[in-house]
Amino acid sequence: MKIMSFAMAAGLAVASLAPLTIRASAADITGAGATFPFPVYSKWAEAYKKETGTGMNYQSIGSGGGIKQILAKTVDFGATDAPMKGPDLEKNGLVQVPTVMGAIVPVVNIQGIQPGQLKLTGPVLADIFLGTIAKWNDPRIAELNPGLNLPNANITPVYRSDSSGTTSVFTTYLSQVSKTWDDELGAGTTISWPIGQGGKGNEGVAATVKQVPNSIGYVEYAYAKQSKIPHALLQNQAGKYPQPEIKSFQAAAASADWSSAPGFGISLTNQPGDDAWPITNPTFILIHKTAEKPEQAAEVLKFFEWAYRNGGKLATDLDYVPLPGNVVEQIRATWAEEIRDASGQPVYRK
Protein backbone atom coordinates (compact mmCIF):
# COMPACT_ATOMS: atom_id res chain seq x y z
CA MET A 1 0.00 0.00 0.00
CA LYS A 2 1.23 3.47 -0.78
CA ILE A 3 3.18 5.06 2.07
CA MET A 4 1.24 7.92 3.60
CA SER A 5 3.07 11.24 3.48
CA PHE A 6 1.74 14.73 3.86
CA ALA A 7 2.46 18.11 5.31
CA MET A 8 2.18 17.95 9.06
CA ALA A 9 2.93 20.78 11.43
CA ALA A 10 5.61 22.03 13.73
CA GLY A 11 6.82 25.49 14.49
CA LEU A 12 7.69 28.34 16.76
CA ALA A 13 6.52 28.01 20.33
CA VAL A 14 4.13 30.62 21.63
CA ALA A 15 5.05 32.64 24.67
CA SER A 16 3.06 30.43 27.02
CA LEU A 17 5.20 27.38 26.22
CA ALA A 18 8.37 26.45 28.05
CA PRO A 19 11.15 28.52 26.44
CA LEU A 20 13.76 27.02 24.18
CA THR A 21 17.34 28.22 24.08
CA ILE A 22 17.35 28.13 20.28
CA ARG A 23 15.48 31.08 18.75
CA ALA A 24 15.37 29.89 15.17
CA SER A 25 13.05 31.13 12.50
CA ALA A 26 10.20 28.83 11.61
CA ALA A 27 11.39 25.90 9.51
CA ASP A 28 9.75 22.76 8.23
CA ILE A 29 10.86 19.62 10.03
CA THR A 30 10.78 15.98 9.00
CA GLY A 31 9.90 12.78 10.80
CA ALA A 32 9.28 9.19 9.83
CA GLY A 33 8.33 5.88 11.37
CA ALA A 34 5.48 4.25 13.22
CA THR A 35 2.09 4.05 11.52
CA PHE A 36 0.40 3.49 14.90
CA PRO A 37 0.33 7.22 15.90
CA PHE A 38 -0.22 8.57 12.38
CA PRO A 39 -3.91 9.52 12.91
CA VAL A 40 -3.20 11.54 16.05
CA TYR A 41 -0.02 13.11 14.67
CA SER A 42 -2.10 14.18 11.67
CA LYS A 43 -4.71 15.88 13.85
CA TRP A 44 -2.10 17.54 16.04
CA ALA A 45 -0.23 18.76 12.98
CA GLU A 46 -3.30 20.19 11.31
CA ALA A 47 -4.18 22.23 14.40
CA TYR A 48 -0.59 23.29 15.00
CA LYS A 49 -0.09 24.41 11.42
CA LYS A 50 -3.13 26.67 11.67
CA GLU A 51 -1.63 28.22 14.79
CA THR A 52 1.97 28.61 13.64
CA GLY A 53 2.10 28.24 9.87
CA THR A 54 5.10 25.92 10.11
CA GLY A 55 5.11 22.52 8.44
CA MET A 56 6.34 19.05 9.29
CA ASN A 57 6.56 16.26 6.76
CA TYR A 58 5.92 12.88 8.42
CA GLN A 59 6.20 9.58 6.55
CA SER A 60 4.14 6.73 7.98
CA ILE A 61 6.57 3.94 7.02
CA GLY A 62 6.70 1.67 10.07
CA SER A 63 8.85 1.69 13.19
CA GLY A 64 11.75 -0.13 11.56
CA GLY A 65 11.92 2.47 8.81
CA GLY A 66 11.75 5.29 11.33
CA ILE A 67 14.68 3.90 13.30
CA LYS A 68 16.74 3.48 10.13
CA GLN A 69 16.06 7.05 9.05
CA ILE A 70 16.92 8.67 12.39
CA LEU A 71 20.13 6.62 12.55
CA ALA A 72 20.98 7.79 9.02
CA LYS A 73 20.15 11.39 10.05
CA THR A 74 17.81 11.82 7.11
CA VAL A 75 14.95 13.03 9.36
CA ASP A 76 14.72 15.31 12.38
CA PHE A 77 13.02 12.64 14.47
CA GLY A 78 12.19 8.97 14.19
CA ALA A 79 9.06 7.30 15.55
CA THR A 80 8.69 3.78 16.92
CA ASP A 81 6.14 1.74 18.84
CA ALA A 82 8.76 -0.81 19.89
CA PRO A 83 11.00 1.12 22.29
CA MET A 84 14.74 0.89 21.75
CA LYS A 85 16.64 -0.71 24.62
CA GLY A 86 18.98 1.30 26.83
CA PRO A 87 22.24 -0.01 25.33
CA ASP A 88 21.02 0.75 21.78
CA LEU A 89 19.97 4.26 22.77
CA GLU A 90 23.37 4.87 24.34
CA LYS A 91 25.34 3.36 21.45
CA ASN A 92 23.49 5.44 18.88
CA GLY A 93 23.36 8.66 20.90
CA LEU A 94 19.57 8.86 20.93
CA VAL A 95 16.99 10.23 23.34
CA GLN A 96 13.67 8.37 23.43
CA VAL A 97 10.43 9.70 24.91
CA PRO A 98 6.76 8.64 24.65
CA THR A 99 4.23 10.95 23.00
CA VAL A 100 0.82 9.32 23.52
CA MET A 101 -0.75 5.98 24.39
CA GLY A 102 -3.08 3.87 22.29
CA ALA A 103 -4.15 0.28 21.81
CA ILE A 104 -4.01 -2.54 19.31
CA VAL A 105 -7.18 -4.46 18.51
CA PRO A 106 -7.97 -7.59 16.50
CA VAL A 107 -10.15 -6.69 13.52
CA VAL A 108 -12.26 -9.15 11.54
CA ASN A 109 -14.24 -9.41 8.32
CA ILE A 110 -16.94 -12.00 9.02
CA GLN A 111 -20.35 -11.57 7.43
CA GLY A 112 -22.92 -10.52 10.02
CA ILE A 113 -20.41 -9.88 12.84
CA GLN A 114 -20.64 -6.39 14.32
CA PRO A 115 -17.97 -4.47 16.27
CA GLY A 116 -17.44 -5.95 19.73
CA GLN A 117 -19.58 -9.06 19.12
CA LEU A 118 -16.82 -11.64 18.71
CA LYS A 119 -14.95 -12.68 21.86
CA LEU A 120 -11.47 -14.19 21.86
CA THR A 121 -8.94 -15.18 24.48
CA GLY A 122 -5.23 -14.58 24.11
CA PRO A 123 -4.39 -18.28 23.60
CA VAL A 124 -7.14 -18.64 20.98
CA LEU A 125 -5.89 -15.54 19.16
CA ALA A 126 -2.35 -16.96 19.20
CA ASP A 127 -3.55 -20.28 17.79
CA ILE A 128 -5.43 -18.48 14.99
CA PHE A 129 -2.22 -16.74 13.91
CA LEU A 130 -0.30 -20.01 14.34
CA GLY A 131 -2.78 -21.70 12.02
CA THR A 132 -3.78 -24.39 14.53
CA ILE A 133 -7.28 -22.90 14.66
CA ALA A 134 -8.19 -22.76 10.97
CA LYS A 135 -11.98 -22.20 10.79
CA TRP A 136 -14.26 -19.64 12.39
CA ASN A 137 -16.64 -22.30 13.70
CA ASP A 138 -13.83 -24.11 15.52
CA PRO A 139 -15.18 -25.42 18.86
CA ARG A 140 -12.78 -23.23 20.88
CA ILE A 141 -14.13 -20.07 19.22
CA ALA A 142 -17.72 -21.29 19.34
CA GLU A 143 -17.44 -22.01 23.08
CA LEU A 144 -16.51 -18.36 23.70
CA ASN A 145 -19.37 -17.10 21.54
CA PRO A 146 -22.60 -19.01 22.24
CA GLY A 147 -25.41 -17.89 19.96
CA LEU A 148 -23.10 -16.15 17.48
CA ASN A 149 -23.45 -17.38 13.89
CA LEU A 150 -19.88 -18.39 13.03
CA PRO A 151 -19.28 -19.62 9.46
CA ASN A 152 -17.65 -22.89 8.46
CA ALA A 153 -15.00 -20.86 6.63
CA ASN A 154 -11.22 -20.83 6.55
CA ILE A 155 -9.61 -18.02 8.56
CA THR A 156 -7.12 -15.76 6.77
CA PRO A 157 -4.75 -14.08 9.26
CA VAL A 158 -3.39 -10.72 8.08
CA TYR A 159 -0.09 -9.44 9.47
CA ARG A 160 2.33 -6.57 8.98
CA SER A 161 4.71 -7.19 6.10
CA ASP A 162 7.06 -4.36 7.13
CA SER A 163 9.27 -3.97 10.21
CA SER A 164 6.69 -2.84 12.71
CA GLY A 165 6.48 -1.73 16.32
CA THR A 166 2.80 -2.69 16.20
CA THR A 167 3.91 -6.23 15.40
CA SER A 168 6.42 -6.11 18.25
CA VAL A 169 3.71 -5.12 20.73
CA PHE A 170 1.21 -7.63 19.33
CA THR A 171 3.68 -10.53 19.39
CA THR A 172 4.89 -9.53 22.85
CA TYR A 173 1.31 -9.96 24.03
CA LEU A 174 0.94 -13.32 22.26
CA SER A 175 4.19 -14.49 23.84
CA GLN A 176 2.84 -13.55 27.26
CA VAL A 177 -0.42 -15.47 26.87
CA SER A 178 0.72 -18.48 24.81
CA LYS A 179 3.71 -20.65 25.69
CA THR A 180 3.49 -22.27 22.27
CA TRP A 181 3.77 -18.89 20.58
CA ASP A 182 6.66 -17.87 22.84
CA ASP A 183 8.51 -21.12 22.16
CA GLU A 184 7.95 -21.22 18.40
CA LEU A 185 7.88 -17.59 17.23
CA GLY A 186 8.51 -15.15 20.07
CA ALA A 187 8.25 -11.38 19.77
CA GLY A 188 9.80 -8.94 17.35
CA THR A 189 9.26 -6.18 14.81
CA THR A 190 9.35 -8.90 12.15
CA ILE A 191 8.74 -12.62 12.58
CA SER A 192 8.34 -15.65 10.30
CA TRP A 193 4.55 -15.80 10.13
CA PRO A 194 3.43 -19.41 9.57
CA ILE A 195 0.22 -18.53 7.73
CA GLY A 196 -1.73 -15.67 6.21
CA GLN A 197 -0.94 -12.64 4.09
CA GLY A 198 0.82 -9.35 4.76
CA GLY A 199 -0.14 -5.71 4.56
CA LYS A 200 2.17 -2.70 4.75
CA GLY A 201 1.52 -0.47 7.73
CA ASN A 202 -1.59 -0.27 9.88
CA GLU A 203 -3.18 1.18 6.75
CA GLY A 204 -2.33 -1.90 4.70
CA VAL A 205 -3.55 -4.39 7.30
CA ALA A 206 -6.82 -2.49 7.72
CA ALA A 207 -7.36 -2.34 3.94
CA THR A 208 -6.55 -6.04 3.48
CA VAL A 209 -8.90 -7.18 6.24
CA LYS A 210 -11.64 -5.01 4.78
CA GLN A 211 -11.14 -6.63 1.36
CA VAL A 212 -10.65 -10.29 2.34
CA PRO A 213 -13.70 -12.20 3.63
CA ASN A 214 -13.20 -14.22 6.85
CA SER A 215 -9.90 -12.51 7.63
CA ILE A 216 -8.48 -11.26 10.93
CA GLY A 217 -5.71 -8.72 11.51
CA TYR A 218 -4.33 -6.40 14.18
CA VAL A 219 -4.31 -2.61 13.97
CA GLU A 220 -4.24 0.48 16.12
CA TYR A 221 -7.78 1.19 17.27
CA ALA A 222 -8.09 4.51 15.40
CA TYR A 223 -7.57 2.63 12.11
CA ALA A 224 -10.36 0.20 13.01
CA LYS A 225 -12.72 3.07 13.77
CA GLN A 226 -11.81 5.13 10.72
CA SER A 227 -12.02 2.11 8.41
CA LYS A 228 -15.24 0.90 10.07
CA ILE A 229 -13.87 -2.62 10.50
CA PRO A 230 -15.40 -4.71 13.31
CA HIS A 231 -13.06 -5.29 16.24
CA ALA A 232 -13.09 -8.37 18.44
CA LEU A 233 -13.06 -8.27 22.23
CA LEU A 234 -10.12 -9.80 24.08
CA GLN A 235 -10.22 -11.44 27.47
CA ASN A 236 -7.87 -9.63 29.83
CA GLN A 237 -5.75 -10.96 32.66
CA ALA A 238 -8.70 -10.62 35.06
CA GLY A 239 -10.91 -12.77 32.80
CA LYS A 240 -13.06 -9.83 31.66
CA TYR A 241 -13.86 -8.55 28.17
CA PRO A 242 -13.55 -4.74 28.29
CA GLN A 243 -14.32 -2.59 25.28
CA PRO A 244 -11.32 -0.86 23.68
CA GLU A 245 -11.86 2.72 24.85
CA ILE A 246 -10.20 5.49 26.84
CA LYS A 247 -11.30 3.96 30.15
CA SER A 248 -9.74 0.57 29.43
CA PHE A 249 -6.53 2.07 28.00
CA GLN A 250 -6.13 4.27 31.08
CA ALA A 251 -6.74 1.26 33.32
CA ALA A 252 -3.88 -0.61 31.64
CA ALA A 253 -1.53 2.32 32.26
CA ALA A 254 -2.71 3.06 35.81
CA SER A 255 0.15 1.33 37.61
CA ALA A 256 2.87 1.97 35.01
CA ASP A 257 6.33 2.83 36.30
CA TRP A 258 7.73 4.94 33.47
CA SER A 259 11.13 5.27 35.13
CA SER A 260 11.66 1.51 35.28
CA ALA A 261 13.21 1.29 31.78
CA PRO A 262 15.67 3.51 29.88
CA GLY A 263 13.98 5.87 27.45
CA PHE A 264 10.61 5.33 29.18
CA GLY A 265 10.51 2.00 27.31
CA ILE A 266 7.88 0.19 29.37
CA SER A 267 5.33 -2.38 28.22
CA LEU A 268 1.62 -2.02 28.95
CA THR A 269 0.53 -5.39 27.54
CA ASN A 270 -1.43 -7.92 29.62
CA GLN A 271 -1.74 -5.60 32.62
CA PRO A 272 -3.89 -6.55 35.64
CA GLY A 273 -7.27 -4.98 36.39
CA ASP A 274 -10.88 -5.71 35.49
CA ASP A 275 -11.06 -2.77 33.07
CA ALA A 276 -7.60 -3.04 31.46
CA TRP A 277 -7.44 -3.51 27.68
CA PRO A 278 -4.78 -6.23 27.21
CA ILE A 279 -2.84 -4.73 24.25
CA THR A 280 -2.28 -1.12 25.29
CA ASN A 281 0.99 0.60 24.49
CA PRO A 282 2.78 3.94 24.31
CA THR A 283 4.43 5.18 21.13
CA PHE A 284 7.81 6.93 21.09
CA ILE A 285 9.94 9.45 19.23
CA LEU A 286 13.73 9.36 18.85
CA ILE A 287 15.99 12.43 18.67
CA HIS A 288 19.78 12.67 18.58
CA LYS A 289 21.41 13.72 21.86
CA THR A 290 23.85 15.94 20.01
CA ALA A 291 21.89 18.02 17.55
CA GLU A 292 23.82 18.73 14.35
CA LYS A 293 20.97 21.07 13.42
CA PRO A 294 19.88 22.51 16.78
CA GLU A 295 17.28 24.78 15.17
CA GLN A 296 15.55 21.72 13.71
CA ALA A 297 15.78 19.83 17.01
CA ALA A 298 14.21 22.84 18.70
CA GLU A 299 11.35 22.81 16.22
CA VAL A 300 10.67 19.13 16.95
CA LEU A 301 10.54 19.79 20.68
CA LYS A 302 8.29 22.82 20.18
CA PHE A 303 5.80 20.73 18.23
CA PHE A 304 5.60 17.98 20.85
CA GLU A 305 5.60 20.54 23.68
CA TRP A 306 2.52 22.04 22.06
CA ALA A 307 0.98 18.58 21.67
CA TYR A 308 1.51 17.72 25.35
CA ARG A 309 -0.08 21.00 26.40
CA ASN A 310 -2.86 21.37 23.85
CA GLY A 311 -3.38 18.07 22.05
CA GLY A 312 -5.25 16.08 24.70
CA LYS A 313 -8.75 16.46 23.29
CA LEU A 314 -7.61 15.76 19.74
CA ALA A 315 -5.98 12.57 21.05
CA THR A 316 -8.99 11.37 23.05
CA ASP A 317 -11.31 12.09 20.12
CA LEU A 318 -9.35 9.37 18.28
CA ASP A 319 -9.29 7.06 21.34
CA TYR A 320 -5.66 7.69 22.18
CA VAL A 321 -4.71 8.48 25.78
CA PRO A 322 -2.64 11.57 26.59
CA LEU A 323 0.34 11.00 28.86
CA PRO A 324 -0.08 11.75 32.57
CA GLY A 325 1.18 15.17 33.63
CA ASN A 326 3.96 13.77 35.81
CA VAL A 327 5.31 11.80 32.83
CA VAL A 328 5.32 14.95 30.67
CA GLU A 329 7.35 16.69 33.38
CA GLN A 330 9.85 13.83 33.30
CA ILE A 331 10.06 14.20 29.51
CA ARG A 332 10.76 17.93 29.76
CA ALA A 333 13.50 17.22 32.30
CA THR A 334 15.01 14.65 29.94
CA TRP A 335 15.01 17.12 27.05
CA ALA A 336 16.65 19.81 29.17
CA GLU A 337 19.33 17.46 30.47
CA GLU A 338 20.19 15.33 27.46
CA ILE A 339 19.60 17.16 24.15
CA ARG A 340 22.53 19.48 23.38
CA ASP A 341 24.03 21.36 20.48
CA ALA A 342 27.59 20.77 19.29
CA SER A 343 28.98 23.19 21.89
CA GLY A 344 27.23 21.37 24.72
CA GLN A 345 24.50 23.95 25.26
CA PRO A 346 20.97 22.65 25.92
CA VAL A 347 18.52 22.92 23.06
CA TYR A 348 15.61 22.96 25.51
CA ARG A 349 15.44 24.75 28.84
CA LYS A 350 12.54 24.29 31.27
C-alpha positions in Angstrom: 0.0 0.0 0.0 1.2 3.5 -0.8 3.2 5.1 2.1 1.2 7.9 3.6 3.1 11.2 3.5 1.7 14.7 3.9 2.5 18.1 5.3 2.2 17.9 9.1 2.9 20.8 11.4 5.6 22.0 13.7 6.8 25.5 14.5 7.7 28.3 16.8 6.5 28.0 20.3 4.1 30.6 21.6 5.0 32.6 24.7 3.1 30.4 27.0 5.2 27.4 26.2 8.4 26.5 28.0 11.1 28.5 26.4 13.8 27.0 24.2 17.3 28.2 24.1 17.4 28.1 20.3 15.5 31.1 18.8 15.4 29.9 15.2 13.1 31.1 12.5 10.2 28.8 11.6 11.4 25.9 9.5 9.8 22.8 8.2 10.9 19.6 10.0 10.8 16.0 9.0 9.9 12.8 10.8 9.3 9.2 9.8 8.3 5.9 11.4 5.5 4.3 13.2 2.1 4.1 11.5 0.4 3.5 14.9 0.3 7.2 15.9 -0.2 8.6 12.4 -3.9 9.5 12.9 -3.2 11.5 16.0 0.0 13.1 14.7 -2.1 14.2 11.7 -4.7 15.9 13.9 -2.1 17.5 16.0 -0.2 18.8 13.0 -3.3 20.2 11.3 -4.2 22.2 14.4 -0.6 23.3 15.0 -0.1 24.4 11.4 -3.1 26.7 11.7 -1.6 28.2 14.8 2.0 28.6 13.6 2.1 28.2 9.9 5.1 25.9 10.1 5.1 22.5 8.4 6.3 19.0 9.3 6.6 16.3 6.8 5.9 12.9 8.4 6.2 9.6 6.6 4.1 6.7 8.0 6.6 3.9 7.0 6.7 1.7 10.1 8.9 1.7 13.2 11.8 -0.1 11.6 11.9 2.5 8.8 11.8 5.3 11.3 14.7 3.9 13.3 16.7 3.5 10.1 16.1 7.0 9.1 16.9 8.7 12.4 20.1 6.6 12.5 21.0 7.8 9.0 20.1 11.4 10.1 17.8 11.8 7.1 15.0 13.0 9.4 14.7 15.3 12.4 13.0 12.6 14.5 12.2 9.0 14.2 9.1 7.3 15.6 8.7 3.8 16.9 6.1 1.7 18.8 8.8 -0.8 19.9 11.0 1.1 22.3 14.7 0.9 21.7 16.6 -0.7 24.6 19.0 1.3 26.8 22.2 0.0 25.3 21.0 0.7 21.8 20.0 4.3 22.8 23.4 4.9 24.3 25.3 3.4 21.5 23.5 5.4 18.9 23.4 8.7 20.9 19.6 8.9 20.9 17.0 10.2 23.3 13.7 8.4 23.4 10.4 9.7 24.9 6.8 8.6 24.6 4.2 10.9 23.0 0.8 9.3 23.5 -0.8 6.0 24.4 -3.1 3.9 22.3 -4.1 0.3 21.8 -4.0 -2.5 19.3 -7.2 -4.5 18.5 -8.0 -7.6 16.5 -10.2 -6.7 13.5 -12.3 -9.2 11.5 -14.2 -9.4 8.3 -16.9 -12.0 9.0 -20.3 -11.6 7.4 -22.9 -10.5 10.0 -20.4 -9.9 12.8 -20.6 -6.4 14.3 -18.0 -4.5 16.3 -17.4 -6.0 19.7 -19.6 -9.1 19.1 -16.8 -11.6 18.7 -14.9 -12.7 21.9 -11.5 -14.2 21.9 -8.9 -15.2 24.5 -5.2 -14.6 24.1 -4.4 -18.3 23.6 -7.1 -18.6 21.0 -5.9 -15.5 19.2 -2.3 -17.0 19.2 -3.5 -20.3 17.8 -5.4 -18.5 15.0 -2.2 -16.7 13.9 -0.3 -20.0 14.3 -2.8 -21.7 12.0 -3.8 -24.4 14.5 -7.3 -22.9 14.7 -8.2 -22.8 11.0 -12.0 -22.2 10.8 -14.3 -19.6 12.4 -16.6 -22.3 13.7 -13.8 -24.1 15.5 -15.2 -25.4 18.9 -12.8 -23.2 20.9 -14.1 -20.1 19.2 -17.7 -21.3 19.3 -17.4 -22.0 23.1 -16.5 -18.4 23.7 -19.4 -17.1 21.5 -22.6 -19.0 22.2 -25.4 -17.9 20.0 -23.1 -16.2 17.5 -23.4 -17.4 13.9 -19.9 -18.4 13.0 -19.3 -19.6 9.5 -17.6 -22.9 8.5 -15.0 -20.9 6.6 -11.2 -20.8 6.6 -9.6 -18.0 8.6 -7.1 -15.8 6.8 -4.7 -14.1 9.3 -3.4 -10.7 8.1 -0.1 -9.4 9.5 2.3 -6.6 9.0 4.7 -7.2 6.1 7.1 -4.4 7.1 9.3 -4.0 10.2 6.7 -2.8 12.7 6.5 -1.7 16.3 2.8 -2.7 16.2 3.9 -6.2 15.4 6.4 -6.1 18.3 3.7 -5.1 20.7 1.2 -7.6 19.3 3.7 -10.5 19.4 4.9 -9.5 22.9 1.3 -10.0 24.0 0.9 -13.3 22.3 4.2 -14.5 23.8 2.8 -13.6 27.3 -0.4 -15.5 26.9 0.7 -18.5 24.8 3.7 -20.6 25.7 3.5 -22.3 22.3 3.8 -18.9 20.6 6.7 -17.9 22.8 8.5 -21.1 22.2 8.0 -21.2 18.4 7.9 -17.6 17.2 8.5 -15.2 20.1 8.3 -11.4 19.8 9.8 -8.9 17.3 9.3 -6.2 14.8 9.4 -8.9 12.1 8.7 -12.6 12.6 8.3 -15.6 10.3 4.6 -15.8 10.1 3.4 -19.4 9.6 0.2 -18.5 7.7 -1.7 -15.7 6.2 -0.9 -12.6 4.1 0.8 -9.4 4.8 -0.1 -5.7 4.6 2.2 -2.7 4.7 1.5 -0.5 7.7 -1.6 -0.3 9.9 -3.2 1.2 6.7 -2.3 -1.9 4.7 -3.6 -4.4 7.3 -6.8 -2.5 7.7 -7.4 -2.3 3.9 -6.5 -6.0 3.5 -8.9 -7.2 6.2 -11.6 -5.0 4.8 -11.1 -6.6 1.4 -10.6 -10.3 2.3 -13.7 -12.2 3.6 -13.2 -14.2 6.8 -9.9 -12.5 7.6 -8.5 -11.3 10.9 -5.7 -8.7 11.5 -4.3 -6.4 14.2 -4.3 -2.6 14.0 -4.2 0.5 16.1 -7.8 1.2 17.3 -8.1 4.5 15.4 -7.6 2.6 12.1 -10.4 0.2 13.0 -12.7 3.1 13.8 -11.8 5.1 10.7 -12.0 2.1 8.4 -15.2 0.9 10.1 -13.9 -2.6 10.5 -15.4 -4.7 13.3 -13.1 -5.3 16.2 -13.1 -8.4 18.4 -13.1 -8.3 22.2 -10.1 -9.8 24.1 -10.2 -11.4 27.5 -7.9 -9.6 29.8 -5.8 -11.0 32.7 -8.7 -10.6 35.1 -10.9 -12.8 32.8 -13.1 -9.8 31.7 -13.9 -8.6 28.2 -13.6 -4.7 28.3 -14.3 -2.6 25.3 -11.3 -0.9 23.7 -11.9 2.7 24.9 -10.2 5.5 26.8 -11.3 4.0 30.2 -9.7 0.6 29.4 -6.5 2.1 28.0 -6.1 4.3 31.1 -6.7 1.3 33.3 -3.9 -0.6 31.6 -1.5 2.3 32.3 -2.7 3.1 35.8 0.1 1.3 37.6 2.9 2.0 35.0 6.3 2.8 36.3 7.7 4.9 33.5 11.1 5.3 35.1 11.7 1.5 35.3 13.2 1.3 31.8 15.7 3.5 29.9 14.0 5.9 27.5 10.6 5.3 29.2 10.5 2.0 27.3 7.9 0.2 29.4 5.3 -2.4 28.2 1.6 -2.0 29.0 0.5 -5.4 27.5 -1.4 -7.9 29.6 -1.7 -5.6 32.6 -3.9 -6.5 35.6 -7.3 -5.0 36.4 -10.9 -5.7 35.5 -11.1 -2.8 33.1 -7.6 -3.0 31.5 -7.4 -3.5 27.7 -4.8 -6.2 27.2 -2.8 -4.7 24.3 -2.3 -1.1 25.3 1.0 0.6 24.5 2.8 3.9 24.3 4.4 5.2 21.1 7.8 6.9 21.1 9.9 9.5 19.2 13.7 9.4 18.9 16.0 12.4 18.7 19.8 12.7 18.6 21.4 13.7 21.9 23.9 15.9 20.0 21.9 18.0 17.5 23.8 18.7 14.4 21.0 21.1 13.4 19.9 22.5 16.8 17.3 24.8 15.2 15.6 21.7 13.7 15.8 19.8 17.0 14.2 22.8 18.7 11.4 22.8 16.2 10.7 19.1 17.0 10.5 19.8 20.7 8.3 22.8 20.2 5.8 20.7 18.2 5.6 18.0 20.8 5.6 20.5 23.7 2.5 22.0 22.1 1.0 18.6 21.7 1.5 17.7 25.4 -0.1 21.0 26.4 -2.9 21.4 23.9 -3.4 18.1 22.0 -5.3 16.1 24.7 -8.7 16.5 23.3 -7.6 15.8 19.7 -6.0 12.6 21.0 -9.0 11.4 23.0 -11.3 12.1 20.1 -9.4 9.4 18.3 -9.3 7.1 21.3 -5.7 7.7 22.2 -4.7 8.5 25.8 -2.6 11.6 26.6 0.3 11.0 28.9 -0.1 11.8 32.6 1.2 15.2 33.6 4.0 13.8 35.8 5.3 11.8 32.8 5.3 15.0 30.7 7.3 16.7 33.4 9.9 13.8 33.3 10.1 14.2 29.5 10.8 17.9 29.8 13.5 17.2 32.3 15.0 14.6 29.9 15.0 17.1 27.0 16.7 19.8 29.2 19.3 17.5 30.5 20.2 15.3 27.5 19.6 17.2 24.2 22.5 19.5 23.4 24.0 21.4 20.5 27.6 20.8 19.3 29.0 23.2 21.9 27.2 21.4 24.7 24.5 23.9 25.3 21.0 22.7 25.9 18.5 22.9 23.1 15.6 23.0 25.5 15.4 24.7 28.8 12.5 24.3 31.3 
